[in-house]
Amino acid sequence: MFTPLPMPSTPPRFPPLPLVGRREELSFLSDALDRAKAGRGRTIVLVGEGGVGKSRLATMASEHAEGLGFTVAVGRAYPVETGVPYALFADALVPILTALEPGQLAMLARGAGGEVARLFPALAPEGRPPEPARASPADAKARLFWSFAQMLSRMASRRPMLLVLENLQWADESSLELLHFVARQIAKDRVLIVGNYNASQRDGHPTLAATERSLVALGAADVLTIGALEERETDELLQRTFDAPASATRDFARRLHAWTGGNPYFVEETLKALVAEGALREERGRWVGWDRESFILPPTILDALTARLGRLTTPALAVAELVAVLGAGATLPALDAVSGEGREDLAAALAELRAEHVVDERVEGGVARYDLSHPLLREALLARLGAAGTRVLHEKLATRLEKHYGARAEEHADELAAHFARASSPKLAARATRYLGIAGRNALALHADREAVNYLATALDLSRRSGDGAESRALSVDLARARQRVGDSEGARALWLELRDSARAAKDVAGEAAIERRLGLLAYWNGRFADAIEHLDAAIVGGGRAKDSDLALRASLAKGVCLVELGRRGDAKAVLDEALAAAERAGSPQLLARVHRALLLLYAWTGPADRARVHGAEALRYAREARNPVVEATVHWALAMLGGLTGKSREVAEHLAETNRIADELHSPMLRVWAGEIEIEYASGTGDWDGAIAIADRTIALARSMGQGSLLPRVLVWSALVHLGRGDVDRARGMIEEAERMGQIPDGDGGRRSDLQRQLPGMVGRVALALATRDFPAALHIGERALGVVERSGYVVWAIHRLLPMVAEAALWASALDRARALGARLRADSERVGHELGIAWADACDALVDLLEGNAPHAVALLRASTERLEAIPFVPDAARLRRQLARALAETGD
């Protein structure tokens, strides 16, 4: 136990410490602020051990930024809030946003107010929780992040912004994901982000480590390591703090530096203790006591903090313990509700804590908030309480806060869940389960998936112990969804299998079928295609037995899409034709739009193109009837892709414009990424290589951040082709190798299986790379293998659009003229069959070049002129320019 010491009527004066030894760091931050003000945003991460001065540097940067006219937002992470989604950004920005007039906030959000409210529930109208997202989980999360980044950009366009994010080692997973996204978007904004974390805790937070590595690798962040003070800097600090001569402080500085290791916080705490003890004191206008040989602090800083806490009065110490367990800027109303003290006694205790520099006070929105002045103070207070005492205090806080929040308790489910769960009280288990479940489902809706897993797993464990089967099953469903989202496929599969067995034992046919569909989708996304089809077939049968035609139809549609991706054209067509008939019988515009979209994609790859366009028109009609803009946008995207594959540039432009229009209306980064793939092809085809590379860089970054495993290999290869055209072989090689790695998916037996839509882009890239490096035998070998894959799948457009022209070119360079002519004939036949104008132009070019090499220059001239004009009309400018050079050669040989 601690014996409280009487409070002195006038505490000894402790001079404020100057900042020393940080000239280079301050200069770096100052330059970064100047660049940010000029529209060159950046992220800087300050790293060092606890107490080394990271927060002090951030404070100095904040003060300098305010002088430059910046808006400064400071957010702090707390260990008790590591599971609360987006808590770090909420702590920084909610006070600023709540101070705005509703009209100002609406203008900044630009129609994305719902996303902002889902990110920061405190901004939702009182008594009305944010509406749940209606888009797919991945799209909703991407839209959430994009909307926030755009709002931040608009705020900074009015007034530059410094966003300080402290204690990243305690940041929730969702805040780190959001930081990673935003840091990559601000390069042209007037925003500077300064974060910091304790280096000793980095390895214990894998997401933090991965976030830092990724941002540094992408060139989006700088890491500034803050070291301890040197002995001479410690001496400088003493001289400036106490206005003492070097002759008085030199030996004391050496001993103090040896004792503290130069950690500024350790130095400060030691000096505070010496002043409080009277060992260092003012006499006749100067400081004395420099002959002190030993210090009152024990060997660790925790002991020093414990000594400070021991000087508090009992009421003040009790309030400090409440602040430590409440965490995250404990509000005065909350402290009043849980302390059990009268308001005057509480105010006196808080005044004492502020005087002793144990807590700091800040006012936000007219409400006083209290934080411990250093995180290690919390550790000292919790150590004093012990495990049992901490549980008792959590129980007290849980019950009193629940009463305090009353009818709005569920709006504080995150906070209440933490206290009820940590109370570990059997009598509170039901309430703990309730709030953990609510918090987990809220996190799931916000796409804070890792936090959802933590909440829901704890809730499920408590529910199972209580024997509440119905609640356990409901929690299992949500936990399986959360685990699936975070990539814990095995954990999700185990839960789905358990739920399926439970449904089977209860003879719940519909429930079992719904879970089989979930298992099928899970297997599909993990590349276990045979398993996926088996589960989906079971769902179809179960849906039929349960007379749930909607479930059976959705499972059939999923199976058809799976077969399309596998390259099983015939099977996919049969399943989708049957799904189309069922959707027509059901008369559901939603289902009809989706089935026609799937058939559009099937025929886009396999031909004929006219049939694909018919399904596209139907898909658009039903999507508009169903008022489903997401499906409508994806149909426009597929039609734009079809236009590109078949050389219809006008179609590309029209449908791409519609895709981007809807993407803007929906604030959907996902749709922008999909559109980006086609924009790369369109820009490169029209000769705008700089534009194509800029679009590719942006699209690749977004695709990676959104986990777009099917789209990313194609974008990488299309970008690589542009780099090859510009002679940047090394950069192209890296992109192609990455695309190849993504084209192989582990199967259940430890081997690797191919996904057609992932495999072929890598093969296309490898053929192009071999051509660029003049390894024509390799280009022919790889190209023939790829053509075999296409022939087996029936996905003829892959051959027409890239492979046949490149393999034919390799044959020409290798002087294999018979092979080149045969490839040209195949290219022409396939292109005419599916109506591919670009392929026909390439076939003309192939025949012309064979004629030229065989000495038939007059015939070559006619074919080259026709193919060049066809390519320019599409337009496909780079290839047209290459053919014009060959045309000039042929004309020269004819004497023209």
Buried (B, 14 or more C-beta within 10 A) or exposed (E): EEEBEEBEEEBBEBEEBEBBBBEEBBEBBBEBBEBBBEBBBBBBBBBBBBBBBBBBBBBBBBEBBEEEEBBBBBBBBBBBBBBBBBBBBBBBBBBBBEEBEEEEBBEBBEEBBBBBBBBBBEBBEEEEBBEEBEBEBBBBBBBBBBBBBBBBBBBBBEEBBBBBBBBBBBBBBBBBBBBBBBBBBBBEBBBBBBBBBBBEBBEEBEBBEEBBEBBBEBEBBBBBEBBBBEBBBBBBBBBBBBEBEEEBBBEBBBBBBEBBEBBBBBBBBBBBBBBBBEBBEBEEEEBBBBEBEEBBBEEEBBEBBBBBBBBBBEBBBBBBBBBBBBBBBBBBEBBBBBBEBEEEBBBBBBEBBBEBBBBBBEEBEEEBBBBBBBBBBBBBBBBBBEEEEBBBBBBBBBBBBBEBBEEEBBBBBBBBBBBBBBBBBEEBBBBBBBBBBBBBBBBBBBBBBBBBBBBBBBBBBBBBEBEBEEBBBBBBBBBBBBBBBBEBBEBBBBBBEBBBEBBBEEEBBBBBBBBBBBBBBBBBBBBBBEBBBBBBBBBBBBBBEBEBBBBBBBBBBBBBBBBBBBBBBEBBBEBBEBBBEBBEEBEBBBBBBBBBBBBBBBBBBBBBBEBBBBBBBBBBBBBBEBEBBBBBBBBBBBBBBBBBBBBBBEBBBBBBEBBBBBBEEBBBBBBBBBBBBBBBBBBBBBBBBEBBBBBBEBBBBBBBBBEBBBBBBBBBBBBBBBBBBEEBBEBBBEBBBBBBEBBBBEBEEEEEBBBBBBBBBBBBBBBBBBBBEEBBEBBBBBBBEBBEBBEEBBBBBBBBBBBBBBBBBBBBBBEBBEBBBBBBBBBBEBBEBBBBBBBBBBBBBBBBBBBBBEEBBEBBBEBBBBBBEBBBEBBBBBBBEBBBEBBEBBBEBEEE
